Amino acid sequence: MQLLLYDEPRETSMVELASLLDLSPTAVGGQLRRGSARLIEDVLLDDDRE
């Protein structure tokens, strides 16, 4: 299954994704924001820690 939440135009909505995961759209949005922030910190800002 491919969920195209980040494509333009979106092929999956936050509501559809939340329904598939049995979560609220708010919870899914929060998870995506926190995951994106962690990815940016771990990958793009990792040079600062060395």
C-alpha distance matrix in Angstrom:
0.0 3.8 6.5 9.7 12.3 14.7 14.8 18.0 17.9 15.1 12.4 11.5 14.5 15.6 16.4 13.0 11.5 14.6 14.3 11.0 12.8 16.1 17.9 20.0 19.1 22.1 20.8 17.4 19.5 21.9 19.4 18.0 21.7 22.8 20.1 20.9 24.6 24.3 22.5 25.2 27.9 26.8 26.1 28.3 31.2 31.4 34.4 36.5 36.5 37.9
3.8 0.0 3.8 6.2 9.3 11.2 11.2 14.5 14.7 12.0 9.7 9.3 12.6 13.9 15.5 12.5 10.8 14.4 14.9 12.0 13.6 17.1 18.1 19.8 18.2 20.9 20.0 16.4 17.8 20.4 18.1 16.1 19.5 21.0 18.3 18.5 22.2 22.4 20.3 22.6 25.6 24.8 23.8 25.6 28.7 29.2 32.0 34.2 34.5 35.9
6.5 3.8 0.0 3.8 5.8 8.5 9.2 12.4 12.5 9.3 7.4 6.1 9.0 10.2 12.1 9.5 7.7 11.4 12.4 10.2 11.7 15.0 15.5 16.6 14.7 17.4 16.9 13.2 14.3 17.2 15.3 13.2 16.5 18.5 16.1 16.2 20.0 20.6 18.8 21.0 24.0 23.7 23.0 24.5 27.4 28.3 31.2 33.1 33.5 35.2
9.7 6.2 3.8 0.0 3.8 5.6 5.5 8.7 9.0 6.2 5.3 5.5 8.5 10.3 12.8 10.9 9.6 13.3 14.7 13.2 14.6 17.8 17.7 18.2 15.6 18.0 18.1 14.3 14.5 17.5 16.2 13.4 16.1 18.6 16.5 15.7 19.4 20.5 18.6 20.1 23.5 23.5 22.4 23.4 26.4 27.7 30.4 32.2 33.0 34.8
12.3 9.3 5.8 3.8 0.0 3.8 5.7 8.4 8.8 5.5 6.3 5.1 6.4 7.4 10.6 9.7 8.2 11.3 13.5 12.8 13.7 16.5 15.7 15.6 12.6 14.7 15.1 11.4 11.0 14.3 13.4 10.5 12.9 15.8 14.2 13.3 16.9 18.4 17.0 18.3 21.6 22.1 21.3 22.1 24.8 26.5 29.2 30.6 31.5 33.7
14.7 11.2 8.5 5.6 3.8 0.0 3.8 6.6 8.3 6.3 8.4 8.5 9.6 10.3 13.9 13.4 11.8 14.6 17.1 16.4 16.9 19.8 18.7 18.4 15.2 16.7 17.1 13.6 12.3 15.1 14.4 10.8 12.5 15.5 13.8 11.9 15.4 17.2 15.3 16.0 19.6 20.3 19.1 19.4 22.3 24.2 26.6 28.1 29.4 31.4
14.8 11.2 9.2 5.5 5.7 3.8 0.0 3.8 5.6 4.9 6.9 8.6 10.6 12.5 15.6 14.6 13.8 17.0 18.9 18.1 19.2 22.2 21.4 21.2 17.9 19.8 20.4 16.9 15.8 18.8 18.1 14.6 16.3 19.3 17.5 15.5 18.9 20.7 18.5 19.0 22.7 23.3 21.6 21.8 24.9 26.8 29.0 30.8 32.2 33.9
18.0 14.5 12.4 8.7 8.4 6.6 3.8 0.0 2.9 4.9 7.8 10.2 11.5 13.8 16.6 16.1 16.0 19.0 20.8 20.5 21.9 24.5 23.5 22.7 19.3 21.0 22.3 19.0 17.4 20.6 20.5 17.0 18.1 21.5 20.2 17.9 20.9 23.2 21.2 21.2 24.9 25.9 24.1 23.8 26.8 29.1 31.0 32.6 34.3 36.2
17.9 14.7 12.5 9.0 8.8 8.3 5.6 2.9 0.0 3.8 6.4 9.1 10.3 13.2 15.5 14.9 15.5 18.4 19.9 19.8 21.6 23.9 23.2 22.2 18.8 20.9 22.4 19.2 17.9 21.3 21.4 18.2 19.5 22.9 21.8 19.8 22.9 25.2 23.4 23.6 27.2 28.2 26.7 26.5 29.4 31.7 33.7 35.2 36.9 38.8
15.1 12.0 9.3 6.2 5.5 6.3 4.9 4.9 3.8 0.0 3.8 5.5 6.9 9.7 12.1 11.4 11.7 14.7 16.2 16.1 17.8 20.1 19.5 18.7 15.4 17.7 19.0 15.7 14.8 18.3 18.3 15.3 17.1 20.4 19.2 17.7 21.0 23.1 21.5 22.2 25.7 26.5 25.4 25.6 28.4 30.5 32.8 34.3 35.6 37.7
12.4 9.7 7.4 5.3 6.3 8.4 6.9 7.8 6.4 3.8 0.0 3.8 6.8 10.1 11.7 9.9 10.6 14.0 14.7 14.2 16.5 18.8 18.9 18.7 15.9 18.7 19.7 16.3 16.2 19.8 19.3 16.6 19.0 22.0 20.5 19.6 23.1 24.7 23.1 24.3 27.7 28.1 27.0 27.7 30.6 32.3 34.9 36.5 37.5 39.5
11.5 9.3 6.1 5.5 5.1 8.5 8.6 10.2 9.1 5.5 3.8 0.0 3.8 6.8 8.3 6.3 6.8 10.2 11.1 10.8 12.9 15.1 15.1 14.9 12.3 15.4 16.1 12.8 13.2 16.8 16.2 14.0 16.8 19.6 18.3 17.9 21.4 22.9 21.7 23.2 26.4 26.8 26.2 27.1 29.7 31.4 34.2 35.6 36.4 38.5
14.5 12.6 9.0 8.5 6.4 9.6 10.6 11.5 10.3 6.9 6.8 3.8 0.0 3.8 5.3 5.1 6.3 8.5 9.9 10.8 12.5 14.0 13.3 12.3 9.3 12.3 13.7 10.9 10.8 14.6 14.8 13.0 15.3 18.3 17.8 17.5 20.6 22.4 21.8 23.1 26.1 27.0 26.8 27.4 29.7 31.6 34.5 35.5 36.3 38.8
15.6 13.9 10.2 10.3 7.4 10.3 12.5 13.8 13.2 9.7 10.1 6.8 3.8 0.0 3.8 5.5 5.1 6.0 8.5 9.9 10.5 11.8 10.3 9.0 5.8 8.7 10.0 7.3 7.3 11.0 11.5 10.2 12.5 15.3 15.2 15.4 18.1 20.0 19.9 21.3 23.9 24.9 25.2 26.0 27.9 29.7 32.8 33.6 34.2 36.8
16.4 15.5 12.1 12.8 10.6 13.9 15.6 16.6 15.5 12.1 11.7 8.3 5.3 3.8 0.0 3.8 5.5 5.1 6.1 8.7 9.9 10.1 9.2 7.7 5.4 9.1 10.6 8.8 9.8 13.1 13.7 13.3 15.5 18.0 18.1 18.8 21.4 23.1 23.2 24.9 27.3 28.2 28.7 29.6 31.4 33.1 36.3 37.0 37.4 40.1
13.0 12.5 9.5 10.9 9.7 13.4 14.6 16.1 14.9 11.4 9.9 6.3 5.1 5.5 3.8 0.0 3.8 5.4 5.1 6.3 8.7 9.8 10.1 10.0 8.5 12.2 12.8 10.4 12.0 15.3 15.0 14.3 17.2 19.5 18.9 19.6 22.7 23.9 23.6 25.5 28.1 28.6 28.8 30.1 32.2 33.6 36.8 37.8 38.2 40.6
11.5 10.8 7.7 9.6 8.2 11.8 13.8 16.0 15.5 11.7 10.6 6.8 6.3 5.1 5.5 3.8 0.0 3.8 5.4 5.1 6.3 8.5 8.5 9.2 7.7 11.0 10.7 7.7 9.8 12.8 11.9 11.2 14.5 16.4 15.4 16.5 19.6 20.5 20.2 22.4 24.8 25.1 25.5 26.9 29.0 30.2 33.5 34.6 34.7 37.1
14.6 14.4 11.4 13.3 11.3 14.6 17.0 19.0 18.4 14.7 14.0 10.2 8.5 6.0 5.1 5.4 3.8 0.0 3.8 5.5 5.1 5.8 4.9 5.5 5.1 8.4 7.9 6.0 8.8 11.3 10.8 11.3 14.2 15.8 15.5 17.1 19.7 20.6 21.0 23.2 25.2 25.7 26.6 28.1 29.7 30.9 34.4 35.1 35.0 37.7
14.3 14.9 12.4 14.7 13.5 17.1 18.9 20.8 19.9 16.2 14.7 11.1 9.9 8.5 6.1 5.1 5.4 3.8 0.0 3.8 5.4 4.9 6.3 7.4 8.0 11.5 11.1 9.7 12.5 15.0 14.4 14.9 18.0 19.5 19.0 20.7 23.4 24.1 24.4 26.8 28.8 29.1 29.9 31.5 33.2 34.3 37.8 38.6 38.5 41.0
11.0 12.0 10.2 13.2 12.8 16.4 18.1 20.5 19.8 16.1 14.2 10.8 10.8 9.9 8.7 6.3 5.1 5.5 3.8 0.0 3.8 5.6 7.9 10.1 10.6 13.8 12.7 10.5 13.7 15.9 14.4 14.8 18.3 19.4 18.3 20.1 23.1 23.3 23.2 25.9 28.0 27.8 28.4 30.3 32.3 33.0 36.5 37.7 37.4 39.7
12.8 13.6 11.7 14.6 13.7 16.9 19.2 21.9 21.6 17.8 16.5 12.9 12.5 10.5 9.9 8.7 6.3 5.1 5.4 3.8 0.0 3.8 5.4 8.6 9.7 12.2 10.1 8.4 12.0 13.5 11.7 12.7 16.2 16.7 15.8 18.1 20.8 20.7 21.0 23.9 25.6 25.3 26.3 28.5 30.1 30.7 34.3 35.2 34.7 37.1
16.1 17.1 15.0 17.8 16.5 19.8 22.2 24.5 23.9 20.1 18.8 15.1 14.0 11.8 10.1 9.8 8.5 5.8 4.9 5.6 3.8 0.0 3.8 7.0 9.4 11.8 10.0 9.6 13.2 14.4 13.3 15.0 18.0 18.5 18.2 20.7 23.0 23.1 23.8 26.6 28.0 28.1 29.4 31.4 32.7 33.4 37.1 37.7 37.1 39.7
17.9 18.1 15.5 17.7 15.7 18.7 21.4 23.5 23.2 19.5 18.9 15.1 13.3 10.3 9.2 10.1 8.5 4.9 6.3 7.9 5.4 3.8 0.0 3.8 6.5 8.2 6.3 6.6 10.0 11.0 10.5 12.5 15.0 15.6 15.9 18.3 20.3 20.7 21.8 24.3 25.6 26.0 27.5 29.3 30.4 31.3 35.0 35.3 34.9 37.7
20.0 19.8 16.6 18.2 15.6 18.4 21.2 22.7 22.2 18.7 18.7 14.9 12.3 9.0 7.7 10.0 9.2 5.5 7.4 10.1 8.6 7.0 3.8 0.0 3.8 5.3 5.2 6.4 8.7 9.9 10.8 12.5 14.4 15.5 16.5 18.4 20.1 21.2 22.5 24.5 25.9 26.8 28.3 29.6 30.6 31.9 35.5 35.6 35.4 38.4
19.1 18.2 14.7 15.6 12.6 15.2 17.9 19.3 18.8 15.4 15.9 12.3 9.3 5.8 5.4 8.5 7.7 5.1 8.0 10.6 9.7 9.4 6.5 3.8 0.0 3.8 5.5 5.1 6.1 8.6 9.9 10.5 12.2 14.2 15.1 16.3 18.3 19.8 20.8 22.4 24.3 25.5 26.6 27.5 28.7 30.4 33.8 34.0 34.2 37.2
22.1 20.9 17.4 18.0 14.7 16.7 19.8 21.0 20.9 17.7 18.7 15.4 12.3 8.7 9.1 12.2 11.0 8.4 11.5 13.8 12.2 11.8 8.2 5.3 3.8 0.0 3.8 5.5 5.1 6.2 8.6 9.9 10.6 12.2 14.1 15.3 16.5 18.3 19.8 21.1 22.5 24.1 25.6 26.3 27.1 28.9 32.3 32.1 32.2 35.4
20.8 20.0 16.9 18.1 15.1 17.1 20.4 22.3 22.4 19.0 19.7 16.1 13.7 10.0 10.6 12.8 10.7 7.9 11.1 12.7 10.1 10.0 6.3 5.2 5.5 3.8 0.0 3.8 5.5 5.1 6.2 8.6 9.9 10.6 12.0 14.1 15.4 16.4 18.1 20.0 21.0 22.2 23.9 25.1 25.8 27.2 30.7 30.6 30.4 33.5
17.4 16.4 13.2 14.3 11.4 13.6 16.9 19.0 19.2 15.7 16.3 12.8 10.9 7.3 8.8 10.4 7.7 6.0 9.7 10.5 8.4 9.6 6.6 6.4 5.1 5.5 3.8 0.0 3.8 5.4 5.1 6.2 8.6 9.9 10.4 12.1 14.2 15.2 16.2 18.2 19.9 20.7 22.0 23.3 24.5 25.9 29.4 29.7 29.7 32.5
19.5 17.8 14.3 14.5 11.0 12.3 15.8 17.4 17.9 14.8 16.2 13.2 10.8 7.3 9.8 12.0 9.8 8.8 12.5 13.7 12.0 13.2 10.0 8.7 6.1 5.1 5.5 3.8 0.0 3.8 5.5 5.1 6.2 8.6 9.8 10.5 12.3 14.2 15.2 16.5 18.3 19.8 20.9 21.6 22.7 24.6 27.9 28.0 28.4 31.4
21.9 20.4 17.2 17.5 14.3 15.1 18.8 20.6 21.3 18.3 19.8 16.8 14.6 11.0 13.1 15.3 12.8 11.3 15.0 15.9 13.5 14.4 11.0 9.9 8.6 6.2 5.1 5.4 3.8 0.0 3.8 5.4 5.1 6.1 8.4 9.8 10.6 12.1 14.0 15.4 16.5 18.1 19.8 20.6 21.1 22.8 26.2 26.0 26.1 29.3
19.4 18.1 15.3 16.2 13.4 14.4 18.1 20.5 21.4 18.3 19.3 16.2 14.8 11.5 13.7 15.0 11.9 10.8 14.4 14.4 11.7 13.3 10.5 10.8 9.9 8.6 6.2 5.1 5.5 3.8 0.0 3.8 5.5 5.2 5.9 8.4 9.9 10.4 12.0 14.1 15.2 16.1 17.8 19.2 20.0 21.2 24.8 25.0 24.7 27.7
18.0 16.1 13.2 13.4 10.5 10.8 14.6 17.0 18.2 15.3 16.6 14.0 13.0 10.2 13.3 14.3 11.2 11.3 14.9 14.8 12.7 15.0 12.5 12.5 10.5 9.9 8.6 6.2 5.1 5.4 3.8 0.0 3.8 5.5 5.0 6.0 8.5 9.8 10.3 12.1 14.1 15.1 16.0 17.2 18.5 20.1 23.4 23.9 24.2 27.0
21.7 19.5 16.5 16.1 12.9 12.5 16.3 18.1 19.5 17.1 19.0 16.8 15.3 12.5 15.5 17.2 14.5 14.2 18.0 18.3 16.2 18.0 15.0 14.4 12.2 10.6 9.9 8.6 6.2 5.1 5.5 3.8 0.0 3.8 5.5 5.1 6.2 8.6 9.9 10.6 12.3 14.2 15.4 15.8 16.6 18.7 21.9 21.9 22.4 25.5
22.8 21.0 18.5 18.6 15.8 15.5 19.3 21.5 22.9 20.4 22.0 19.6 18.3 15.3 18.0 19.5 16.4 15.8 19.5 19.4 16.7 18.5 15.6 15.5 14.2 12.2 10.6 9.9 8.6 6.1 5.2 5.5 3.8 0.0 3.8 5.5 5.1 6.1 8.5 9.9 10.5 12.1 14.1 15.0 15.3 16.8 20.3 20.1 20.1 23.2
20.1 18.3 16.1 16.5 14.2 13.8 17.5 20.2 21.8 19.2 20.5 18.3 17.8 15.2 18.1 18.9 15.4 15.5 19.0 18.3 15.8 18.2 15.9 16.5 15.1 14.1 12.0 10.4 9.8 8.4 5.9 5.0 5.5 3.8 0.0 3.8 5.4 5.1 6.1 8.6 9.9 10.4 11.9 13.5 14.5 15.5 19.1 19.6 19.5 22.2
20.9 18.5 16.2 15.7 13.3 11.9 15.5 17.9 19.8 17.7 19.6 17.9 17.5 15.4 18.8 19.6 16.5 17.1 20.7 20.1 18.1 20.7 18.3 18.4 16.3 15.3 14.1 12.1 10.5 9.8 8.4 6.0 5.1 5.5 3.8 0.0 3.8 5.5 5.1 6.2 8.6 9.9 10.5 11.2 12.7 14.4 17.6 18.3 18.9 21.5
24.6 22.2 20.0 19.4 16.9 15.4 18.9 20.9 22.9 21.0 23.1 21.4 20.6 18.1 21.4 22.7 19.6 19.7 23.4 23.1 20.8 23.0 20.3 20.1 18.3 16.5 15.4 14.2 12.3 10.6 9.9 8.5 6.2 5.1 5.4 3.8 0.0 3.8 5.4 5.2 6.2 8.6 10.0 10.2 10.6 12.6 15.8 15.7 16.3 19.4
24.3 22.4 20.6 20.5 18.4 17.2 20.7 23.2 25.2 23.1 24.7 22.9 22.4 20.0 23.1 23.9 20.5 20.6 24.1 23.3 20.7 23.1 20.7 21.2 19.8 18.3 16.4 15.2 14.2 12.1 10.4 9.8 8.6 6.1 5.1 5.5 3.8 0.0 3.8 5.5 5.1 6.0 8.4 9.8 9.9 10.8 14.5 14.7 14.5 17.3
22.5 20.3 18.8 18.6 17.0 15.3 18.5 21.2 23.4 21.5 23.1 21.7 21.8 19.9 23.2 23.6 20.2 21.0 24.4 23.2 21.0 23.8 21.8 22.5 20.8 19.8 18.1 16.2 15.2 14.0 12.0 10.3 9.9 8.5 6.1 5.1 5.4 3.8 0.0 3.8 5.5 5.2 5.8 7.7 9.2 10.0 13.4 14.6 14.8 17.0
25.2 22.6 21.0 20.1 18.3 16.0 19.0 21.2 23.6 22.2 24.3 23.2 23.1 21.3 24.9 25.5 22.4 23.2 26.8 25.9 23.9 26.6 24.3 24.5 22.4 21.1 20.0 18.2 16.5 15.4 14.1 12.1 10.6 9.9 8.6 6.2 5.2 5.5 3.8 0.0 3.8 5.6 5.4 5.2 6.6 8.7 11.6 12.4 13.5 15.9
27.9 25.6 24.0 23.5 21.6 19.6 22.7 24.9 27.2 25.7 27.7 26.4 26.1 23.9 27.3 28.1 24.8 25.2 28.8 28.0 25.6 28.0 25.6 25.9 24.3 22.5 21.0 19.9 18.3 16.5 15.2 14.1 12.3 10.5 9.9 8.6 6.2 5.1 5.5 3.8 0.0 3.8 5.7 5.8 4.9 6.5 9.8 9.8 10.3 13.2
26.8 24.8 23.7 23.5 22.1 20.3 23.3 25.9 28.2 26.5 28.1 26.8 27.0 24.9 28.2 28.6 25.1 25.7 29.1 27.8 25.3 28.1 26.0 26.8 25.5 24.1 22.2 20.7 19.8 18.1 16.1 15.1 14.2 12.1 10.4 9.9 8.6 6.0 5.2 5.6 3.8 0.0 3.8 6.2 6.1 5.4 9.1 10.2 9.8 12.0
26.1 23.8 23.0 22.4 21.3 19.1 21.6 24.1 26.7 25.4 27.0 26.2 26.8 25.2 28.7 28.8 25.5 26.6 29.9 28.4 26.3 29.4 27.5 28.3 26.6 25.6 23.9 22.0 20.9 19.8 17.8 16.0 15.4 14.1 11.9 10.5 10.0 8.4 5.8 5.4 5.7 3.8 0.0 3.8 5.8 5.6 8.4 10.6 11.1 12.5
28.3 25.6 24.5 23.4 22.1 19.4 21.8 23.8 26.5 25.6 27.7 27.1 27.4 26.0 29.6 30.1 26.9 28.1 31.5 30.3 28.5 31.4 29.3 29.6 27.5 26.3 25.1 23.3 21.6 20.6 19.2 17.2 15.8 15.0 13.5 11.2 10.2 9.8 7.7 5.2 5.8 6.2 3.8 0.0 3.8 5.7 7.3 9.1 10.9 12.4
31.2 28.7 27.4 26.4 24.8 22.3 24.9 26.8 29.4 28.4 30.6 29.7 29.7 27.9 31.4 32.2 29.0 29.7 33.2 32.3 30.1 32.7 30.4 30.6 28.7 27.1 25.8 24.5 22.7 21.1 20.0 18.5 16.6 15.3 14.5 12.7 10.6 9.9 9.2 6.6 4.9 6.1 5.8 3.8 0.0 3.8 5.5 5.9 7.7 10.0
31.4 29.2 28.3 27.7 26.5 24.2 26.8 29.1 31.7 30.5 32.3 31.4 31.6 29.7 33.1 33.6 30.2 30.9 34.3 33.0 30.7 33.4 31.3 31.9 30.4 28.9 27.2 25.9 24.6 22.8 21.2 20.1 18.7 16.8 15.5 14.4 12.6 10.8 10.0 8.7 6.5 5.4 5.6 5.7 3.8 0.0 3.8 5.4 5.6 7.2
34.4 32.0 31.2 30.4 29.2 26.6 29.0 31.0 33.7 32.8 34.9 34.2 34.5 32.8 36.3 36.8 33.5 34.4 37.8 36.5 34.3 37.1 35.0 35.5 33.8 32.3 30.7 29.4 27.9 26.2 24.8 23.4 21.9 20.3 19.1 17.6 15.8 14.5 13.4 11.6 9.8 9.1 8.4 7.3 5.5 3.8 0.0 3.8 5.5 5.6
36.5 34.2 33.1 32.2 30.6 28.1 30.8 32.6 35.2 34.3 36.5 35.6 35.5 33.6 37.0 37.8 34.6 35.1 38.6 37.7 35.2 37.7 35.3 35.6 34.0 32.1 30.6 29.7 28.0 26.0 25.0 23.9 21.9 20.1 19.6 18.3 15.7 14.7 14.6 12.4 9.8 10.2 10.6 9.1 5.9 5.4 3.8 0.0 3.8 5.7
36.5 34.5 33.5 33.0 31.5 29.4 32.2 34.3 36.9 35.6 37.5 36.4 36.3 34.2 37.4 38.2 34.7 35.0 38.5 37.4 34.7 37.1 34.9 35.4 34.2 32.2 30.4 29.7 28.4 26.1 24.7 24.2 22.4 20.1 19.5 18.9 16.3 14.5 14.8 13.5 10.3 9.8 11.1 10.9 7.7 5.6 5.5 3.8 0.0 3.8
37.9 35.9 35.2 34.8 33.7 31.4 33.9 36.2 38.8 37.7 39.5 38.5 38.8 36.8 40.1 40.6 37.1 37.7 41.0 39.7 37.1 39.7 37.7 38.4 37.2 35.4 33.5 32.5 31.4 29.3 27.7 27.0 25.5 23.2 22.2 21.5 19.4 17.3 17.0 15.9 13.2 12.0 12.5 12.4 10.0 7.2 5.6 5.7 3.8 0.0
